[in-house]
Amino acid sequence: MKYLIIIIPIILLFAILIINSNIYFKETFLTREEAEALRGSYNQNTIEDIIPISFVPENPNQKIQLNDYEIIMIYKEILLRTPTLVELKSKAYLSKPQLMEELYNSHEYERNIKTQDNQAVGEMEGDIARNNVILKLTDIYKLKYGKMPPEKMITPLRYCYIYLQSNIYLFTEVIHSPKFPDFENEILGEKSLSTRTLLIIFNKYYDLYELKTKAELRIKADPNLNDATFEKLRLNLTKLDQITASAGGNNKDLINFLNQTSIKEKFENEEDNLDSYYEKTKVGSLFKLES
């Protein structure tokens, strides 16, 4: 009887622990299909878990632009912390505006700003950075498909860009992939797109090793691809008619360039330009993916 008095409480305690553990794990339980779809995610559960630095393509043309002290100061200013050693090494090749834009677009910054006293100022800075990224990504999309992306695609594209370590080459490969139209259609078909669902769909159509390999080939072919490239194209596209007219058919290099890229045809519609499009789709009106 004495032993029963000791054993029964122990059994009850274990029963309570088991019940509580089942309740806890039920909240984060993945179906077999979801687990299978996330298998290629390298311990990532949602699109907010950015890819490992090992999948960022090597760019031999890059030069160091920031020293350790500058990187540390930018991180402290925006993320209120010091960078990791990996971040310190990888971010040295970015310019100050590029690094600031990347950090202001990070999910870590978005989480931090909610708890800061100067939230209004932080949100304004973050909005400017998001605007710049959205313009850049829509540039890439339009240069490929000759039209603006559907409004519902804007936020998923931005999430994918951040997921890919904000690497312009990796994102360009996503857009240029023959799988992209199917990827886009599946996203547009989702009634409620969560960050986990977006990662599952991304893994369905893209392989990080393949993206990295193709991105490195693109780097060799076009070593000058950068933010300024797209901004320059965007500002000069409206002048193409005047340029071709003044060339009078004598400038063979220019004519060949236009014929090969078909840029002129893709941007002839004056009503379909980035500025008017952005006015209709302010960042504040873009939906945010559920966690």
N, C-alpha and C positions, 0 to 999 in steps of 0.2 A: 504493500500500500504506500509505503514511504517512497518507493522508487517511482510509482505511478504519479505521485504529486510532483516529482521532479521532471519526469519525462513528458507529461501532458503539456506543461507550459512551453517546453522546447519545441514540441510538435506544432503547437499553435503559432509560435514565433516564426517557424519555417514556412508555415502555410501563409501567414501574412506577408512575408517577404516575397514569396512566389507570386502571390496575387498582385502585389504592388509592382513587381518587375514586369508582369504581363501588361499591366495598364500602361506603364511607362513606354515599353517598346512598341506598343500598339500605335502610338502617336507617330513614330518614325519608321514604321514597317513599310517595306517595299514589296510590291508584287513580284512574282518571278519574271514577268515581262519587263518591268522597270529595272530590276537588278541586271537582267541580261543586256538591256539597252545602255545601262551605265557602266558596263564592264570595261569599255574602252576609255573611261573618263579619268583613269589614273588617280583614284581616290577622290574624285570630285563628285559632289552630289547635285549641284545646281550650276547654272551658267555663270553664277557670281564667283565660283571658285576658278580663278584664272589658271591657264595652263602652266606647267613647269617651264622654267627658263630654258631648259634643254630643247624645247620644241621651237624656240625662236630661231629663225634662219640666220646663219652667219653672214655678215656683210663685211668683206675685206676693205670696202671703200670708206667705212666709217672712221671718223677721227674723234679723239677725245675732245669734248667741248666744255665739260664741267669738272672742276676738281672736287676732292672729297668734302672740303669745307662748304662749297657752294651747294652741293647736293644735300648735305646735312641741314643747312639753313632753310632750304626750300621745303624739306620734309617736316621740319619743326614748325614752319609757318603754316603749312596746309594740313598736315596729318597730325600735328602735335606730338610727334615722336621722331626718334632717330631712325635712319634706314638700316636694314639688315646689311650684312656684308655682300650678299648676292645683289641686292638693290644698289648698293654703293658702286659695285663694279659695273653692272649692266646699264645704269642710268647715266654713266659718265659720257656716253656717246650722244646724248640728247642735248639740244639747246635748252636754255632756261625756259623760254616760252613753251617748248614741247613738253618738258617735264612738268611744268605747272599745269598745263592742259590735261596731261595724263592723270595727275593726282587729283585735280578738281573733278574729273570724270569717274574716279574710282568709287566703288561701292563703300569702301572704308570711309572715305570723306563724307559720303551721303549719310552714313550711320552716325558719324561724329557730329555733323552739323546740327542734328536734331537735339543734341544735348548742350550746345553752346549758347551762351548768352547773346552773342552778336549774330544770331541766326539770320536776320534779314540781310546783313552785309554778306555773310557766307553764301546765302542762297543766290544773291546777285552775281557773285563771282563764279559760282558753280554754273549758273544759267548761261553766262557768257562762254564758259569753256564748253558746255554742252552744245551751244549753238555752233561753235566752231567745228566741233567733231561732226555734228549732223550735216553741216554744209560740205565737209570733206567727204563723208561717206556717200552722200547723195551725188556728189561729183563723180565718184568712182562708178556708182550704179548707172548714172546717166551716160557716161562715156562708153559704157558697155552696151546698154540697152536702148539708148536714145530717148529715154523718157524718165520721168520722176518715179521713184518707188511708191507703191501704195502707202497711204498714210499709216495704215496698221503695221507696216513693215519697219517704220522708222525706229521705234524703240527696240525691237528684236535685233536689228542690224547694229545698233549702238551697243547692245549687250554682247553681241558676238565679237565686235571689235575690241571691247574691253577684255572679254574672255581670252582673246588671242594676244594678250599682253600689249594691246594697242599697237600692234605691228602692222604697218600699212601694207607690207608685202603679203603677209598671211591673209589679211582681209581681202586683198585684191584677188587672191587665188580662190577664195570662197565665192566671190561675185562672178569670176570668170569660169568657174567650174560648169561643165555641162549638166551637173546635178542640181545647180542652183534653182532653175525654174520649178523643179519638183519640191525642193526644200522650201521655196517661197510659198508654193501652193498649199503645202501642208500646214505651214504656219498660219496662213490666211484662213485656213479652214477650221482652225481651233477657236472655239467659242470663248474659252477662258484659258489664256496662255500663262502658265507659271514658269518660274525660273528652272524648275526641275524638268518640266515638259520640254522647254526650249533646248535644254542640254540633250535630252533623249532624242529629239528630232535632229539636232546637229550631229550627234554620233551616228545616226542612221545614214547620213549622206556624206559625212566627211571623216577622213582619217588624218590624224595630226602628223604622222610621219610623211604621208603623201603631200600634205599641204606644205610642210617644211621643205621637202625636196623640190617641189615646183617653185616655191618662193625663192629658193637659192638660185634656181635657173633663171628666174626673172631678174634677180639682182645682177647676175652676170650680163644679161641682155640690156637692162635698163638701170645702171647704177645711180642715176640721178633722180629716181622716183622718190618724191618726198612731199611734204605738205605744200611747199611753195609751188610745186609743179601743178597741182590741181587748182590752187588759187589763181595762178597765172593763166591757166587755160580758161577758168571760169570768167575772168575779167576781160579776156581778149576774144572770146568766141563771137561776140556781137560785131566785131570788126572784121570778121573773115571775108565778108563780101567785098569790103573796100580794099582789103589786101589783095585778093585774087584779081579784082578789077584793075588795080594799079600795076599788077605784075604783067598784065596784058599777054599772058601766055608765054612770056620770055623767060620767066624764072622756072626752069624745069624742076629744080629741087622742091620748090614750094608746091607746084602743081602735083608732083609725084607724092609728096607728103599728104596732101589733102585727099588724093585719090586712094591712097593706101589706108588711111585711118578713117575716112568717111566722117570726119568730125563736122564738116560743114553741113551735111545732110541731117546729122543727128540733132543739130541745134538750130535749125532754121525757124522753128516755131517760136515766135517772140512771146507768146502768152505762156509758154511752158518753160519758164526760167526759174532759177533758184530763188531769186529775190521775191518774186510774187508768190512762189510756192511756200516759202518760209513764212511770209506774212499770214498765209491761211492756216499754217500749222505751227503756231507758237509752241515753244518747248513746254510751257505750262499746260497746254491742252493735250499733250501726248500721254498715253496711258502708261502706267508703271507696272511692270510685271509683278505678279504675286509671288511671294517666297514659297 
